[in-house]
């Protein structure tokens, strides 16, 4: 795969879609298309196969006219292939992908571009696949698969440019998801604060939060004795002063884990200030 960061060659439809969707200023442009090397590899494989077939007829004792015709056919195929292969590789549809401040635009060939803001992306998966031969990594293909209402697309390549745009898309999406989660947690914090002030309790899976403390497994831990409530990898850990082992629960078992951590930290800090 070949790729370059070229804003001067990008089709007008790509920045045009960005303007229509108000995606802001451009950050990175990427294009990729099938390299002529891969096409030559396929062509040479067919050529070798044809040569083997021709040699089979030669060895089998066919007439000189048959051998001459086979040589002519093989020569003609080689000549046409030498012209056709680069042309096919040259005019194969180009994939364009451009990252903007507020979103991303993708276009395949002459098809209409797919454009969307970061908060419109419903799924984003980034992957790196190594090509290993005899224990040696020959190349690494970087890809990112994006899902959004306007359409799904994937960008991939084995160049630094492909790695760069994959990271930009994935990281930008994660950043906006975290921001949305934090804003949602702030709004819900106000609602939960009013509920807790009236003596209410809020359940987060195996944990129950109240002004009295954090309940887990039937035991209520005083906020003043809790030194940390944090996310470590895929586990929610509650560190209690004087206890040898922290309380651990998988983050998948804690609904609204971000909100739970935010509420717990706020109550823990408030308890420390009232000492």
N, C-alpha and C positions, 0 to 999 in steps of 0.2 A: 504494500500500500504506500502511496505517496501523499504527503500532506504539507501544506505551508500556511502560514498566517498572512493572508493577502487581502487586505481591505480594498485595494485598488482593482482587483479582478472580480470581486463578489458581484453577483447579479443585482440589479436595482430592486428586484422583487423582495430580496431579503431585508435590506434596510427599510424598504417601503412598508413591509408588513410590521416591522418594529415601530415605525412612526404611527401607523394606524392603530396599533395596540398600546401606544405610549409606553414603550419599554425603556426609554431613556437612551443614554449614550452607549456606543459600542465599546466592548471590552476586549473581545477576542474573536477572530474569524478563522475558520478552518475549512479545508476542502480535502476530499479524498476520492480517489478513483483507482481502478485496477491498474497495476503496473504492467508495462509491456513485457517485463521479465516473466511474469506468471503465464501470460499468453504464449510467449516463446517456448516455455517449458512444456505446455500442453501440445503445441504444434510439433516440437521435436519428438515427443513420445509417439505421436501418430506417424511421424516420418520414419522413425526406427521400426515401428510395426510394419509399415508398408515395405521397407527394405527387407525385413525378414521374410515376408510373404514372397517377394520377388526372388530372393535367393532360394526359396523352396522350389519354385518353378525351374530355376536354373539347374539346381542339383538333380531335380527329377528327370532331366534330359529332354525338356521341351525344345521345340525347333528354334532356330536362330531368329526367325521372324517374331516369334512369341516373346523372346528375350528382349529384342529390340523395342517392341511395342511397350513392354513393361518398363524399360529404361526411359523411354520417351514420356510415359505417364508419370513416372516418379519425378523426372526432371521438371515437368510442367507443374506438378503439385508443389514442388519446392519453390519454383519461381513465383507462383501465385501466392503461396503462403508467406514468402518473404515480403510481399507487398501488402497482403491483406491483414496479417497479424498486427503490425504497427498501427494500421489505419483503424482497426477495430478497437484497439486499446486507446487510441487517441480520441475517438468519438464516443466512447462509452459514457453513459450518463454520469455526471459529476455530482457528488453529495456535498452540499454546503451546510455548515452549521455555524451560527454566530451567537455569541453570548453578549447580552446587554445588561445594563444595571438592574433592570427590573424583570428580566425574563430571557427567553431563548427562542431562536427561529431556526427551523430546519427546512431544507429544500432538496428534493431528489430530482436531478435532471431538470426538465421543464415543467414538472408538476407544481401545483400551487404550494406555496410555503406553509408550514405548520408553525404557528406562533402562539406563545402563551406566557403569562406571567409566572413568577416563581410560586405564588400561592395557588395557582391553578393546577400545578403538577400533583397528580394523585399517587404517583409511585416513581421511584428512581433507584435503579440498581447499577452499581459500578463493579466491574470485574477486571482482573488482570490474569491472563492465561499465558503460561510459559511454554515455548516450544523447546523441548529438551531432546538432544541427540547424544547418545553415548555418555550420559551424565553431565553434558555441558548445555547450558541454556543458550540457545541460538538467538532467540528473539522473544519479546514479550508483547502480546496483543492487549491493548487497553480498550475497554468498551464501556459504554454507559447506555442503559435502556431507560427511556423516559415514557411515562404514561400521563396523558392529560386529555381533557374533553375534545380538544381540537384534533387529536390524533396521536398515535404512538410512533416512536422512532428510535433507532439505535445508531450510535456513532462509534466506530471502532478503527483501530490502526495500530501499527507497531512502531510508531515514531514518537519522539518527544512531544510533538504537537498534539497527537492523539491523547497522550497521557495528560497534557495540560488542560485540554478542553474537557476531558472526562472528569478531572478533579474540580474544575471550575463549576461545571453543571451540578455535580453531586454535592459539593460543599455549599454552593449557593442555595440549593434546595434544603439542605439540612439547617442552614442558618435561618432561613425564613420559617421553617417548621418550629425551630426552637423559639423564635420570636413570637410566633402565634401562640405557642404553648405558654410562654411567660405572660403574654397579655391576657390570655384566658384565665391563667392562674391568679393574676392580679384582681380581675373582676370577681372571680369566685371567692377570693380571700375576703373581700368585703362582705359577701353574703355569709360565709362561714363564720367570720368574726362576730356578726350580729347573732348568729345561732348559738355560738359558744358562750357569748356573754349572758344569754338567758338560761345557761345551764345545760344546753344541748350537747349531744355527742355525735360524732361523725365517724363512720366506718370506712376504712380503706383496706378491704380484704381482711388479712389476719390482724391488722392494727385498728384500734379505736382511739380517736383523739378527743380529749376534753380538757377543760381548764385544770382539772385535778391531776392529769398526767396522761401518759401514753400506755394504753392497755394492750397486752399481748399474752395470749394463752391463759387468760384469767388473772394475770398479774398486772397491777397498775404501777408503772414506773414514774416516780416524781420527776417533773421537768427539771428541777434543780439538780438532780443526780445524773441527768443525761448529759454527757459531754459532747456527743456527736450523733447526728442522724444524717447519713450520707449514702451515696450510691457508689459502690465499689464493683466495677465491671458490670455484671448482670445481677448483682445482689444488693438489696437494701440492708444496711448495717446500722444497728442502734448500739452505741457504746455507752455503757452505764458505769459511773465511777464506783470502784470497789468490786466490780464483777470481773471475773477472769476472762469470760468469753462474751463477745457481743451477740446481740440477738440478730439473727440473719433470716432473710426471706428472699426468694427469687423475685426480681422486679416484675416478672410476668404475673405474679400473684397479688400485686399491689395495684389496684385500679387508680388511675390518675396519679402516678408516681411523682410527677413533677409537683403537682399541687400538694401532695402529702409531705414531700420534703420541704416545700416552702412554708406550709403551716407549722410543721414540727420545729423548723428552725426559728420561726417567729415566736412561738410559745416558749421555746427553750431560752431565747434571748430575753424575753420578757420576764421569765422566772428568775434569771440571774440578776436582773436589775432590781428586783424586789427583795433581795437578800438583806 
